[in-house]
Amino acid sequence: MQSRNMAIVEGFDAERMALQVWFSDRKWTVQGFLWAMYGHRNYHIGNIDTYCRLAGARAPDYFQFNPVEMA
């Protein structure tokens, strides 16, 4: 699924990124919406990390990329 999603996003040109979409009663550019999704994901990674550490568990390594070129 990640490979398919990356192929779709890599195919976006400047015109597509500038298109406007509606989400949650707000108008976004495609680029702005993708950045918002990325930031929201990172927010929740922080939550998961904190809860794991509070429970005495080792937090997952979210930043291990395979292949490294994805980073």
mmCIF file as Biopython writes it, N, C-alpha, C and O atoms, coordinates in Angstrom:
data_model
#
loop_
_atom_site.group_PDB
_atom_site.id
_atom_site.type_symbol
_atom_site.label_atom_id
_atom_site.label_alt_id
_atom_site.label_comp_id
_atom_site.label_asym_id
_atom_site.label_entity_id
_atom_site.label_seq_id
_atom_site.pdbx_PDB_ins_code
_atom_site.Cartn_x
_atom_site.Cartn_y
_atom_site.Cartn_z
_atom_site.occupancy
_atom_site.B_iso_or_equiv
_atom_site.auth_seq_id
_atom_site.auth_asym_id
_atom_site.pdbx_PDB_model_num
ATOM 1   N N  . MET A ? 1  ? 0.826   -1.175 0.000   1.0 0.0 1  A 1 
ATOM 2   C CA . MET A ? 1  ? 0.000   0.000  0.000   1.0 0.0 1  A 1 
ATOM 3   C C  . MET A ? 1  ? 0.881   1.254  0.000   1.0 0.0 1  A 1 
ATOM 4   O O  . MET A ? 1  ? 0.583   2.216  -0.709  1.0 0.0 1  A 1 
ATOM 5   N N  . GLN A ? 2  ? 1.954   1.252  0.782   1.0 0.0 2  A 1 
ATOM 6   C CA . GLN A ? 2  ? 2.853   2.406  0.834   1.0 0.0 2  A 1 
ATOM 7   C C  . GLN A ? 2  ? 3.443   2.687  -0.546  1.0 0.0 2  A 1 
ATOM 8   O O  . GLN A ? 2  ? 3.522   3.842  -0.965  1.0 0.0 2  A 1 
ATOM 9   N N  . SER A ? 3  ? 3.849   1.649  -1.240  1.0 0.0 3  A 1 
ATOM 10  C CA . SER A ? 3  ? 4.427   1.833  -2.581  1.0 0.0 3  A 1 
ATOM 11  C C  . SER A ? 3  ? 3.410   2.452  -3.537  1.0 0.0 3  A 1 
ATOM 12  O O  . SER A ? 3  ? 3.740   3.359  -4.301  1.0 0.0 3  A 1 
ATOM 13  N N  . ARG A ? 4  ? 2.187   1.965  -3.494  1.0 0.0 4  A 1 
ATOM 14  C CA . ARG A ? 4  ? 1.146   2.524  -4.364  1.0 0.0 4  A 1 
ATOM 15  C C  . ARG A ? 4  ? 0.861   3.975  -4.018  1.0 0.0 4  A 1 
ATOM 16  O O  . ARG A ? 4  ? 0.728   4.813  -4.910  1.0 0.0 4  A 1 
ATOM 17  N N  . ASN A ? 5  ? 0.767   4.277  -2.735  1.0 0.0 5  A 1 
ATOM 18  C CA . ASN A ? 5  ? 0.502   5.652  -2.315  1.0 0.0 5  A 1 
ATOM 19  C C  . ASN A ? 5  ? 1.638   6.584  -2.720  1.0 0.0 5  A 1 
ATOM 20  O O  . ASN A ? 5  ? 1.395   7.694  -3.192  1.0 0.0 5  A 1 
ATOM 21  N N  . MET A ? 6  ? 2.873   6.135  -2.535  1.0 0.0 6  A 1 
ATOM 22  C CA . MET A ? 6  ? 4.020   6.961  -2.926  1.0 0.0 6  A 1 
ATOM 23  C C  . MET A ? 6  ? 4.031   7.203  -4.430  1.0 0.0 6  A 1 
ATOM 24  O O  . MET A ? 6  ? 4.357   8.304  -4.873  1.0 0.0 6  A 1 
ATOM 25  N N  . ALA A ? 7  ? 3.681   6.192  -5.221  1.0 0.0 7  A 1 
ATOM 26  C CA . ALA A ? 7  ? 3.632   6.348  -6.677  1.0 0.0 7  A 1 
ATOM 27  C C  . ALA A ? 7  ? 2.586   7.390  -7.066  1.0 0.0 7  A 1 
ATOM 28  O O  . ALA A ? 7  ? 2.808   8.183  -7.981  1.0 0.0 7  A 1 
ATOM 29  N N  . ILE A ? 8  ? 1.463   7.391  -6.382  1.0 0.0 8  A 1 
ATOM 30  C CA . ILE A ? 8  ? 0.416   8.377  -6.669  1.0 0.0 8  A 1 
ATOM 31  C C  . ILE A ? 8  ? 0.915   9.787  -6.354  1.0 0.0 8  A 1 
ATOM 32  O O  . ILE A ? 8  ? 0.799   10.691 -7.181  1.0 0.0 8  A 1 
ATOM 33  N N  . VAL A ? 9  ? 1.467   9.968  -5.164  1.0 0.0 9  A 1 
ATOM 34  C CA . VAL A ? 9  ? 1.921   11.303 -4.750  1.0 0.0 9  A 1 
ATOM 35  C C  . VAL A ? 9  ? 3.087   11.774 -5.618  1.0 0.0 9  A 1 
ATOM 36  O O  . VAL A ? 9  ? 3.161   12.953 -5.964  1.0 0.0 9  A 1 
ATOM 37  N N  . GLU A ? 10 ? 3.992   10.873 -5.969  1.0 0.0 10 A 1 
ATOM 38  C CA . GLU A ? 10 ? 5.119   11.258 -6.821  1.0 0.0 10 A 1 
ATOM 39  C C  . GLU A ? 10 ? 4.642   11.724 -8.193  1.0 0.0 10 A 1 
ATOM 40  O O  . GLU A ? 10 ? 5.344   12.480 -8.865  1.0 0.0 10 A 1 
ATOM 41  N N  . GLY A ? 11 ? 3.476   11.290 -8.611  1.0 0.0 11 A 1 
ATOM 42  C CA . GLY A ? 11 ? 2.921   11.703 -9.890  1.0 0.0 11 A 1 
ATOM 43  C C  . GLY A ? 11 ? 2.237   13.067 -9.864  1.0 0.0 11 A 1 
ATOM 44  O O  . GLY A ? 11 ? 1.821   13.563 -10.911 1.0 0.0 11 A 1 
ATOM 45  N N  . PHE A ? 12 ? 2.114   13.675 -8.702  1.0 0.0 12 A 1 
ATOM 46  C CA . PHE A ? 12 ? 1.471   14.990 -8.594  1.0 0.0 12 A 1 
ATOM 47  C C  . PHE A ? 12 ? 2.410   16.057 -9.135  1.0 0.0 12 A 1 
ATOM 48  O O  . PHE A ? 12 ? 3.577   16.115 -8.749  1.0 0.0 12 A 1 
ATOM 49  N N  . ASP A ? 13 ? 1.911   16.888 -10.013 1.0 0.0 13 A 1 
ATOM 50  C CA . ASP A ? 13 ? 2.694   18.018 -10.500 1.0 0.0 13 A 1 
ATOM 51  C C  . ASP A ? 13 ? 2.262   19.276 -9.742  1.0 0.0 13 A 1 
ATOM 52  O O  . ASP A ? 13 ? 1.376   19.217 -8.890  1.0 0.0 13 A 1 
ATOM 53  N N  . ALA A ? 14 ? 2.886   20.402 -10.052 1.0 0.0 14 A 1 
ATOM 54  C CA . ALA A ? 14 ? 2.595   21.651 -9.341  1.0 0.0 14 A 1 
ATOM 55  C C  . ALA A ? 14 ? 1.125   22.044 -9.474  1.0 0.0 14 A 1 
ATOM 56  O O  . ALA A ? 14 ? 0.525   22.571 -8.538  1.0 0.0 14 A 1 
ATOM 57  N N  . GLU A ? 15 ? 0.560   21.784 -10.639 1.0 0.0 15 A 1 
ATOM 58  C CA . GLU A ? 15 ? -0.849  22.123 -10.858 1.0 0.0 15 A 1 
ATOM 59  C C  . GLU A ? 15 ? -1.761  21.314 -9.935  1.0 0.0 15 A 1 
ATOM 60  O O  . GLU A ? 15 ? -2.695  21.861 -9.346  1.0 0.0 15 A 1 
ATOM 61  N N  . ARG A ? 16 ? -1.495  20.035 -9.811  1.0 0.0 16 A 1 
ATOM 62  C CA . ARG A ? 16 ? -2.296  19.179 -8.932  1.0 0.0 16 A 1 
ATOM 63  C C  . ARG A ? 16 ? -2.127  19.602 -7.477  1.0 0.0 16 A 1 
ATOM 64  O O  . ARG A ? 16 ? -3.103  19.645 -6.728  1.0 0.0 16 A 1 
ATOM 65  N N  . MET A ? 17 ? -0.895  19.916 -7.071  1.0 0.0 17 A 1 
ATOM 66  C CA . MET A ? 17 ? -0.642  20.305 -5.681  1.0 0.0 17 A 1 
ATOM 67  C C  . MET A ? 17 ? -1.348  21.609 -5.315  1.0 0.0 17 A 1 
ATOM 68  O O  . MET A ? 17 ? -1.650  21.853 -4.147  1.0 0.0 17 A 1 
ATOM 69  N N  . ALA A ? 18 ? -1.607  22.445 -6.321  1.0 0.0 18 A 1 
ATOM 70  C CA . ALA A ? 18 ? -2.267  23.726 -6.069  1.0 0.0 18 A 1 
ATOM 71  C C  . ALA A ? 18 ? -3.792  23.620 -6.073  1.0 0.0 18 A 1 
ATOM 72  O O  . ALA A ? 18 ? -4.467  24.570 -5.678  1.0 0.0 18 A 1 
ATOM 73  N N  . LEU A ? 19 ? -4.346  22.496 -6.505  1.0 0.0 19 A 1 
ATOM 74  C CA . LEU A ? 19 ? -5.795  22.332 -6.484  1.0 0.0 19 A 1 
ATOM 75  C C  . LEU A ? 19 ? -6.325  22.473 -5.069  1.0 0.0 19 A 1 
ATOM 76  O O  . LEU A ? 19 ? -5.624  22.180 -4.101  1.0 0.0 19 A 1 
ATOM 77  N N  . GLN A ? 20 ? -7.550  22.916 -4.958  1.0 0.0 20 A 1 
ATOM 78  C CA . GLN A ? 20 ? -8.140  23.086 -3.635  1.0 0.0 20 A 1 
ATOM 79  C C  . GLN A ? 20 ? -9.148  21.985 -3.367  1.0 0.0 20 A 1 
ATOM 80  O O  . GLN A ? 20 ? -9.908  21.577 -4.245  1.0 0.0 20 A 1 
ATOM 81  N N  . VAL A ? 21 ? -9.133  21.514 -2.123  1.0 0.0 21 A 1 
ATOM 82  C CA . VAL A ? 21 ? -10.046 20.471 -1.669  1.0 0.0 21 A 1 
ATOM 83  C C  . VAL A ? 21 ? -10.687 20.934 -0.366  1.0 0.0 21 A 1 
ATOM 84  O O  . VAL A ? 21 ? -10.129 21.751 0.367   1.0 0.0 21 A 1 
ATOM 85  N N  . TRP A ? 22 ? -11.862 20.398 -0.099  1.0 0.0 22 A 1 
ATOM 86  C CA . TRP A ? 22 ? -12.551 20.705 1.159   1.0 0.0 22 A 1 
ATOM 87  C C  . TRP A ? 22 ? -12.393 19.525 2.110   1.0 0.0 22 A 1 
ATOM 88  O O  . TRP A ? 22 ? -12.571 18.370 1.722   1.0 0.0 22 A 1 
ATOM 89  N N  . PHE A ? 23 ? -12.057 19.834 3.361   1.0 0.0 23 A 1 
ATOM 90  C CA . PHE A ? 23 ? -12.009 18.825 4.409   1.0 0.0 23 A 1 
ATOM 91  C C  . PHE A ? 23 ? -12.370 19.493 5.714   1.0 0.0 23 A 1 
ATOM 92  O O  . PHE A ? 23 ? -11.773 20.501 6.093   1.0 0.0 23 A 1 
ATOM 93  N N  . SER A ? 24 ? -13.341 18.937 6.397   1.0 0.0 24 A 1 
ATOM 94  C CA . SER A ? 24 ? -13.750 19.413 7.715   1.0 0.0 24 A 1 
ATOM 95  C C  . SER A ? 24 ? -14.069 20.919 7.699   1.0 0.0 24 A 1 
ATOM 96  O O  . SER A ? 24 ? -13.564 21.687 8.518   1.0 0.0 24 A 1 
ATOM 97  N N  . ASP A ? 25 ? -14.912 21.310 6.752   1.0 0.0 25 A 1 
ATOM 98  C CA . ASP A ? 25 ? -15.359 22.700 6.634   1.0 0.0 25 A 1 
ATOM 99  C C  . ASP A ? 25 ? -14.228 23.693 6.406   1.0 0.0 25 A 1 
ATOM 100 O O  . ASP A ? 25 ? -14.338 24.861 6.780   1.0 0.0 25 A 1 
ATOM 101 N N  . ARG A ? 26 ? -13.151 23.237 5.799   1.0 0.0 26 A 1 
ATOM 102 C CA . ARG A ? 26 ? -12.024 24.116 5.516   1.0 0.0 26 A 1 
ATOM 103 C C  . ARG A ? 26 ? -11.492 23.807 4.125   1.0 0.0 26 A 1 
ATOM 104 O O  . ARG A ? 26 ? -11.436 22.647 3.716   1.0 0.0 26 A 1 
ATOM 105 N N  . LYS A ? 27 ? -11.103 24.846 3.407   1.0 0.0 27 A 1 
ATOM 106 C CA . LYS A ? 27 ? -10.526 24.665 2.079   1.0 0.0 27 A 1 
ATOM 107 C C  . LYS A ? 27 ? -9.002  24.585 2.201   1.0 0.0 27 A 1 
ATOM 108 O O  . LYS A ? 27 ? -8.375  25.424 2.848   1.0 0.0 27 A 1 
ATOM 109 N N  . TRP A ? 28 ? -8.428  23.579 1.578   1.0 0.0 28 A 1 
ATOM 110 C CA . TRP A ? 28 ? -6.979  23.336 1.600   1.0 0.0 28 A 1 
ATOM 111 C C  . TRP A ? 28 ? -6.473  23.219 0.171   1.0 0.0 28 A 1 
ATOM 112 O O  . TRP A ? 28 ? -7.233  22.858 -0.728  1.0 0.0 28 A 1 
ATOM 113 N N  . THR A ? 29 ? -5.196  23.522 -0.050  1.0 0.0 29 A 1 
ATOM 114 C CA . THR A ? 29 ? -4.566  23.074 -1.281  1.0 0.0 29 A 1 
ATOM 115 C C  . THR A ? 29 ? -4.203  21.611 -1.041  1.0 0.0 29 A 1 
ATOM 116 O O  . THR A ? 29 ? -4.104  21.177 0.107   1.0 0.0 29 A 1 
ATOM 117 N N  . VAL A ? 30 ? -4.007  20.863 -2.097  1.0 0.0 30 A 1 
ATOM 118 C CA . VAL A ? 30 ? -3.593  19.467 -1.931  1.0 0.0 30 A 1 
ATOM 119 C C  . VAL A ? 30 ? -2.282  19.422 -1.153  1.0 0.0 30 A 1 
ATOM 120 O O  . VAL A ? 30 ? -2.121  18.597 -0.254  1.0 0.0 30 A 1 
ATOM 121 N N  . GLN A ? 31 ? -1.349  20.302 -1.494  1.0 0.0 31 A 1 
ATOM 122 C CA . GLN A ? 31 ? -0.066  20.334 -0.791  1.0 0.0 31 A 1 
ATOM 123 C C  . GLN A ? 31 ? -0.259  20.633 0.696   1.0 0.0 31 A 1 
ATOM 124 O O  . GLN A ? 31 ? 0.342   19.970 1.542   1.0 0.0 31 A 1 
ATOM 125 N N  . GLY A ? 32 ? -1.081  21.613 1.017   1.0 0.0 32 A 1 
ATOM 126 C CA . GLY A ? 32 ? -1.333  21.948 2.419   1.0 0.0 32 A 1 
ATOM 127 C C  . GLY A ? 32 ? -1.984  20.809 3.179   1.0 0.0 32 A 1 
ATOM 128 O O  . GLY A ? 32 ? -1.658  20.557 4.339   1.0 0.0 32 A 1 
ATOM 129 N N  . PHE A ? 33 ? -2.906  20.123 2.520   1.0 0.0 33 A 1 
ATOM 130 C CA . PHE A ? 33 ? -3.576  19.002 3.166   1.0 0.0 33 A 1 
ATOM 131 C C  . PHE A ? 33 ? -2.597  17.862 3.444   1.0 0.0 33 A 1 
ATOM 132 O O  . PHE A ? 33 ? -2.646  17.246 4.508   1.0 0.0 33 A 1 
ATOM 133 N N  . LEU A ? 34 ? -1.705  17.579 2.484   1.0 0.0 34 A 1 
ATOM 134 C CA . LEU A ? 34 ? -0.704  16.527 2.702   1.0 0.0 34 A 1 
ATOM 135 C C  . LEU A ? 34 ? 0.220   16.880 3.861   1.0 0.0 34 A 1 
ATOM 136 O O  . LEU A ? 34 ? 0.564   16.012 4.663   1.0 0.0 34 A 1 
ATOM 137 N N  . TRP A ? 35 ? 0.627   18.147 3.959   1.0 0.0 35 A 1 
ATOM 138 C CA . TRP A ? 35 ? 1.468   18.564 5.079   1.0 0.0 35 A 1 
ATOM 139 C C  . TRP A ? 35 ? 0.718   18.450 6.404   1.0 0.0 35 A 1 
ATOM 140 O O  . TRP A ? 35 ? 1.296   18.051 7.415   1.0 0.0 35 A 1 
ATOM 141 N N  . ALA A ? 36 ? -0.564  18.800 6.400   1.0 0.0 36 A 1 
ATOM 142 C CA . ALA A ? 36 ? -1.365  18.689 7.627   1.0 0.0 36 A 1 
ATOM 143 C C  . ALA A ? 36 ? -1.486  17.239 8.073   1.0 0.0 36 A 1 
ATOM 144 O O  . ALA A ? 36 ? -1.403  16.942 9.265   1.0 0.0 36 A 1 
ATOM 145 N N  . MET A ? 37 ? -1.684  16.328 7.106   1.0 0.0 37 A 1 
ATOM 146 C CA . MET A ? 37 ? -1.767  14.900 7.449   1.0 0.0 37 A 1 
ATOM 147 C C  . MET A ? 37 ? -0.443  14.406 8.025   1.0 0.0 37 A 1 
ATOM 148 O O  . MET A ? 37 ? -0.426  13.643 8.991   1.0 0.0 37 A 1 
ATOM 149 N N  . TYR A ? 38 ? 0.661   14.842 7.431   1.0 0.0 38 A 1 
ATOM 150 C CA . TYR A ? 38 ? 1.983   14.446 7.922   1.0 0.0 38 A 1 
ATOM 151 C C  . TYR A ? 38 ? 2.197   14.946 9.359   1.0 0.0 38 A 1 
ATOM 152 O O  . TYR A ? 38 ? 2.673   14.201 10.216  1.0 0.0 38 A 1 
ATOM 153 N N  . GLY A ? 39 ? 1.845   16.191 9.608   1.0 0.0 39 A 1 
ATOM 154 C CA . GLY A ? 39 ? 1.995   16.740 10.953  1.0 0.0 39 A 1 
ATOM 155 C C  . GLY A ? 39 ? 1.101   16.035 11.964  1.0 0.0 39 A 1 
ATOM 156 O O  . GLY A ? 39 ? 1.519   15.798 13.097  1.0 0.0 39 A 1 
ATOM 157 N N  . HIS A ? 40 ? -0.113  15.700 11.572  1.0 0.0 40 A 1 
ATOM 158 C CA . HIS A ? 40 ? -1.040  15.009 12.466  1.0 0.0 40 A 1 
ATOM 159 C C  . HIS A ? 40 ? -0.521  13.607 12.806  1.0 0.0 40 A 1 
ATOM 160 O O  . HIS A ? 40 ? -0.634  13.154 13.945  1.0 0.0 40 A 1 
ATOM 161 N N  . ARG A ? 41 ? 0.041   12.935 11.820  1.0 0.0 41 A 1 
ATOM 162 C CA . ARG A ? 41 ? 0.636   11.617 12.060  1.0 0.0 41 A 1 
ATOM 163 C C  . ARG A ? 41 ? 1.751   11.732 13.101  1.0 0.0 41 A 1 
ATOM 164 O O  . ARG A ? 41 ? 1.831   10.920 14.022  1.0 0.0 41 A 1 
ATOM 165 N N  . ASN A ? 42 ? 2.608   12.741 12.953  1.0 0.0 42 A 1 
ATOM 166 C CA . ASN A ? 42 ? 3.705   12.920 13.897  1.0 0.0 42 A 1 
ATOM 167 C C  . ASN A ? 42 ? 3.206   13.225 15.299  1.0 0.0 42 A 1 
ATOM 168 O O  . ASN A ? 42 ? 3.805   12.788 16.281  1.0 0.0 42 A 1 
ATOM 169 N N  . TYR A ? 43 ? 2.134   13.958 15.396  1.0 0.0 43 A 1 
ATOM 170 C CA . TYR A ? 43 ? 1.522   14.242 16.694  1.0 0.0 43 A 1 
ATOM 171 C C  . TYR A ? 43 ? 1.156   12.932 17.396  1.0 0.0 43 A 1 
ATOM 172 O O  . TYR A ? 43 ? 1.454   12.745 18.576  1.0 0.0 43 A 1 
ATOM 173 N N  . HIS A ? 44 ? 0.512   12.037 16.660  1.0 0.0 44 A 1 
ATOM 174 C CA . HIS A ? 44 ? 0.087   10.774 17.266  1.0 0.0 44 A 1 
ATOM 175 C C  . HIS A ? 44 ? 1.260   9.837  17.539  1.0 0.0 44 A 1 
ATOM 176 O O  . HIS A ? 44 ? 1.207   9.048  18.482  1.0 0.0 44 A 1 
ATOM 177 N N  . ILE A ? 45 ? 2.294   9.909  16.748  1.0 0.0 45 A 1 
ATOM 178 C CA . ILE A ? 45 ? 3.491   9.121  17.051  1.0 0.0 45 A 1 
ATOM 179 C C  . ILE A ? 45 ? 4.042   9.548  18.408  1.0 0.0 45 A 1 
ATOM 180 O O  . ILE A ? 45 ? 4.492   8.709  19.189  1.0 0.0 45 A 1 
ATOM 181 N N  . GLY A ? 46 ? 4.009   10.846 18.689  1.0 0.0 46 A 1 
ATOM 182 C CA . GLY A ? 46 ? 4.453   11.334 19.997  1.0 0.0 46 A 1 
ATOM 183 C C  . GLY A ? 46 ? 3.587   10.794 21.124  1.0 0.0 46 A 1 
ATOM 184 O O  . GLY A ? 46 ? 4.102   10.438 22.184  1.0 0.0 46 A 1 
ATOM 185 N N  . ASN A ? 47 ? 2.274   10.728 20.906  1.0 0.0 47 A 1 
ATOM 186 C CA . ASN A ? 47 ? 1.375   10.152 21.915  1.0 0.0 47 A 1 
ATOM 187 C C  . ASN A ? 47 ? 1.724   8.698  22.188  1.0 0.0 47 A 1 
ATOM 188 O O  . ASN A ? 47 ? 1.850   8.289  23.342  1.0 0.0 47 A 1 
ATOM 189 N N  . ILE A ? 48 ? 1.880   7.919  21.124  1.0 0.0 48 A 1 
ATOM 190 C CA . ILE A ? 48 ? 2.177   6.494  21.265  1.0 0.0 48 A 1 
ATOM 191 C C  . ILE A ? 48 ? 3.509   6.299  21.975  1.0 0.0 48 A 1 
ATOM 192 O O  . ILE A ? 48 ? 3.630   5.445  22.853  1.0 0.0 48 A 1 
ATOM 193 N N  . ASP A ? 49 ? 4.509   7.089  21.596  1.0 0.0 49 A 1 
ATOM 194 C CA . ASP A ? 49 ? 5.829   7.008  22.227  1.0 0.0 49 A 1 
ATOM 195 C C  . ASP A ? 49 ? 5.725   7.260  23.729  1.0 0.0 49 A 1 
ATOM 196 O O  . ASP A ? 49 ? 6.293   6.524  24.536  1.0 0.0 49 A 1 
ATOM 197 N N  . THR A ? 50 ? 4.987   8.315  24.093  1.0 0.0 50 A 1 
ATOM 198 C CA . THR A ? 50 ? 4.834   8.664  25.511  1.0 0.0 50 A 1 
ATOM 199 C C  . THR A ? 50 ? 4.142   7.552  26.290  1.0 0.0 50 A 1 
ATOM 200 O O  . THR A ? 50 ? 4.595   7.184  27.374  1.0 0.0 50 A 1 
ATOM 201 N N  . TYR A ? 51 ? 3.052   7.013  25.754  1.0 0.0 51 A 1 
ATOM 202 C CA . TYR A ? 51 ? 2.324   5.953  26.454  1.0 0.0 51 A 1 
ATOM 203 C C  . TYR A ? 51 ? 3.175   4.692  26.605  1.0 0.0 51 A 1 
ATOM 204 O O  . TYR A ? 51 ? 3.128   4.032  27.644  1.0 0.0 51 A 1 
ATOM 205 N N  . CYS A ? 52 ? 3.941   4.359  25.590  1.0 0.0 52 A 1 
ATOM 206 C CA . CYS A ? 52 ? 4.826   3.191  25.691  1.0 0.0 52 A 1 
ATOM 207 C C  . CYS A ? 52 ? 5.841   3.389  26.812  1.0 0.0 52 A 1 
ATOM 208 O O  . CYS A ? 52 ? 6.051   2.498  27.636  1.0 0.0 52 A 1 
ATOM 209 N N  . ARG A ? 53 ? 6.464   4.556  26.836  1.0 0.0 53 A 1 
ATOM 210 C CA . ARG A ? 53 ? 7.480   4.829  27.860  1.0 0.0 53 A 1 
ATOM 211 C C  . ARG A ? 53 ? 6.873   4.860  29.266  1.0 0.0 53 A 1 
ATOM 212 O O  . ARG A ? 53 ? 7.480   4.362  30.215  1.0 0.0 53 A 1 
ATOM 213 N N  . LEU A ? 54 ? 5.682   5.440  29.399  1.0 0.0 54 A 1 
ATOM 214 C CA . LEU A ? 54 ? 5.021   5.466  30.708  1.0 0.0 54 A 1 
ATOM 215 C C  . LEU A ? 54 ? 4.682   4.060  31.186  1.0 0.0 54 A 1 
ATOM 216 O O  . LEU A ? 54 ? 4.660   3.806  32.390  1.0 0.0 54 A 1 
ATOM 217 N N  . ALA A ? 55 ? 4.421   3.157  30.269  1.0 0.0 55 A 1 
ATOM 218 C CA . ALA A ? 55 ? 4.097   1.774  30.619  1.0 0.0 55 A 1 
ATOM 219 C C  . ALA A ? 55 ? 5.347   0.940  30.845  1.0 0.0 55 A 1 
ATOM 220 O O  . ALA A ? 55 ? 5.258   -0.249 31.149  1.0 0.0 55 A 1 
ATOM 221 N N  . GLY A ? 56 ? 6.519   1.565  30.696  1.0 0.0 56 A 1 
ATOM 222 C CA . GLY A ? 56 ? 7.773   0.840  30.907  1.0 0.0 56 A 1 
ATOM 223 C C  . GLY A ? 56 ? 8.212   0.034  29.699  1.0 0.0 56 A 1 
ATOM 224 O O  . GLY A ? 56 ? 9.134   -0.776 29.789  1.0 0.0 56 A 1 
ATOM 225 N N  . ALA A ? 57 ? 7.560   0.252  28.577  1.0 0.0 57 A 1 
ATOM 226 C CA . ALA A ? 57 ? 7.924   -0.476 27.355  1.0 0.0 57 A 1 
ATOM 227 C C  . ALA A ? 57 ? 8.860   0.378  26.509  1.0 0.0 57 A 1 
ATOM 228 O O  . ALA A ? 57 ? 8.902   1.603  26.629  1.0 0.0 57 A 1 
ATOM 229 N N  . ARG A ? 58 ? 9.591   -0.295 25.669  1.0 0.0 58 A 1 
ATOM 230 C CA . ARG A ? 58 ? 10.464  0.413  24.745  1.0 0.0 58 A 1 
ATOM 231 C C  . ARG A ? 58 ? 9.605   0.922  23.585  1.0 0.0 58 A 1 
ATOM 232 O O  . ARG A ? 58 ? 8.842   0.166  22.984  1.0 0.0 58 A 1 
ATOM 233 N N  . ALA A ? 59 ? 9.739   2.190  23.287  1.0 0.0 59 A 1 
ATOM 234 C CA . ALA A ? 59 ? 8.957   2.778  22.191  1.0 0.0 59 A 1 
ATOM 235 C C  . ALA A ? 59 ? 9.471   2.249  20.855  1.0 0.0 59 A 1 
ATOM 236 O O  . ALA A ? 59 ? 10.676  2.065  20.683  1.0 0.0 59 A 1 
ATOM 237 N N  . PRO A ? 60 ? 8.568   2.005  19.912  1.0 0.0 60 A 1 
ATOM 238 C CA . PRO A ? 60 ? 8.987   1.533  18.590  1.0 0.0 60 A 1 
ATOM 239 C C  . PRO A ? 60 ? 9.879   2.546  17.883  1.0 0.0 60 A 1 
ATOM 240 O O  . PRO A ? 60 ? 9.777   3.749  18.127  1.0 0.0 60 A 1 
ATOM 241 N N  . ASP A ? 61 ? 10.747  2.062  17.012  1.0 0.0 61 A 1 
ATOM 242 C CA . ASP A ? 61 ? 11.596  2.936  16.211  1.0 0.0 61 A 1 
ATOM 243 C C  . ASP A ? 61 ? 10.819  3.335  14.960  1.0 0.0 61 A 1 
ATOM 244 O O  . ASP A ? 61 ? 10.828  2.625  13.954  1.0 0.0 61 A 1 
ATOM 245 N N  . TYR A ? 62 ? 10.155  4.467  15.038  1.0 0.0 62 A 1 
ATOM 246 C CA . TYR A ? 62 ? 9.324   4.929  13.934  1.0 0.0 62 A 1 
ATOM 247 C C  . TYR A ? 62 ? 10.139  5.501  12.787  1.0 0.0 62 A 1 
ATOM 248 O O  . TYR A ? 62 ? 9.624   5.687  11.684  1.0 0.0 62 A 1 
ATOM 249 N N  . PHE A ? 63 ? 11.394  5.776  13.042  1.0 0.0 63 A 1 
ATOM 250 C CA . PHE A ? 63 ? 12.190  6.495  12.058  1.0 0.0 63 A 1 
ATOM 251 C C  . PHE A ? 63 ? 13.218  5.594  11.386  1.0 0.0 63 A 1 
ATOM 252 O O  . PHE A ? 63 ? 14.221  6.074  10.857  1.0 0.0 63 A 1 
ATOM 253 N N  . GLN A ? 64 ? 12.974  4.317  11.408  1.0 0.0 64 A 1 
ATOM 254 C CA . GLN A ? 64 ? 13.830  3.363  10.692  1.0 0.0 64 A 1 
ATOM 255 C C  . GLN A ? 64 ? 13.217  3.185  9.303   1.0 0.0 64 A 1 
ATOM 256 O O  . GLN A ? 64 ? 12.122  2.636  9.176   1.0 0.0 64 A 1 
ATOM 257 N N  . PHE A ? 65 ? 13.903  3.638  8.278   1.0 0.0 65 A 1 
ATOM 258 C CA . PHE A ? 65 ? 13.370  3.575  6.922   1.0 0.0 65 A 1 
ATOM 259 C C  . PHE A ? 65 ? 14.049  2.461  6.157   1.0 0.0 65 A 1 
ATOM 260 O O  . PHE A ? 65 ? 15.261  2.265  6.247   1.0 0.0 65 A 1 
ATOM 261 N N  . ASN A ? 66 ? 13.248  1.740  5.408   1.0 0.0 66 A 1 
ATOM 262 C CA . ASN A ? 66 ? 13.777  0.666  4.576   1.0 0.0 66 A 1 
ATOM 263 C C  . ASN A ? 66 ? 13.022  0.695  3.257   1.0 0.0 66 A 1 
ATOM 264 O O  . ASN A ? 66 ? 11.838  0.362  3.225   1.0 0.0 66 A 1 
ATOM 265 N N  . PRO A ? 67 ? 13.646  1.068  2.215   1.0 0.0 67 A 1 
ATOM 266 C CA . PRO A ? 67 ? 15.047  1.435  2.059   1.0 0.0 67 A 1 
ATOM 267 C C  . PRO A ? 67 ? 15.312  2.856  2.584   1.0 0.0 67 A 1 
ATOM 268 O O  . PRO A ? 67 ? 14.399  3.667  2.745   1.0 0.0 67 A 1 
ATOM 269 N N  . VAL A ? 68 ? 16.570  3.114  2.838   1.0 0.0 68 A 1 
ATOM 270 C CA . VAL A ? 68 ? 16.970  4.406  3.403   1.0 0.0 68 A 1 
ATOM 271 C C  . VAL A ? 68 ? 16.555  5.568  2.500   1.0 0.0 68 A 1 
ATOM 272 O O  . VAL A ? 68 ? 16.343  6.679  2.987   1.0 0.0 68 A 1 
ATOM 273 N N  . GLU A ? 69 ? 16.438  5.331  1.209   1.0 0.0 69 A 1 
ATOM 274 C CA . GLU A ? 69 ? 16.076  6.400  0.276   1.0 0.0 69 A 1 
ATOM 275 C C  . GLU A ? 69 ? 14.700  6.989  0.570   1.0 0.0 69 A 1 
ATOM 276 O O  . GLU A ? 69 ? 14.386  8.079  0.091   1.0 0.0 69 A 1 
ATOM 277 N N  . MET A ? 70 ? 13.873  6.291  1.347   1.0 0.0 70 A 1 
ATOM 278 C CA . MET A ? 70 ? 12.549  6.820  1.674   1.0 0.0 70 A 1 
ATOM 279 C C  . MET A ? 70 ? 12.650  8.004  2.631   1.0 0.0 70 A 1 
ATOM 280 O O  . MET A ? 70 ? 11.746  8.838  2.673   1.0 0.0 70 A 1 
ATOM 281 N N  . ALA A ? 71 ? 13.718  8.089  3.387   1.0 0.0 71 A 1 
ATOM 282 C CA . ALA A ? 71 ? 13.857  9.133  4.404   1.0 0.0 71 A 1 
ATOM 283 C C  . ALA A ? 71 ? 14.073  10.490 3.770   1.0 0.0 71 A 1 
ATOM 284 O O  . ALA A ? 71 ? 14.211  11.488 4.478   1.0 0.0 71 A 1 
#
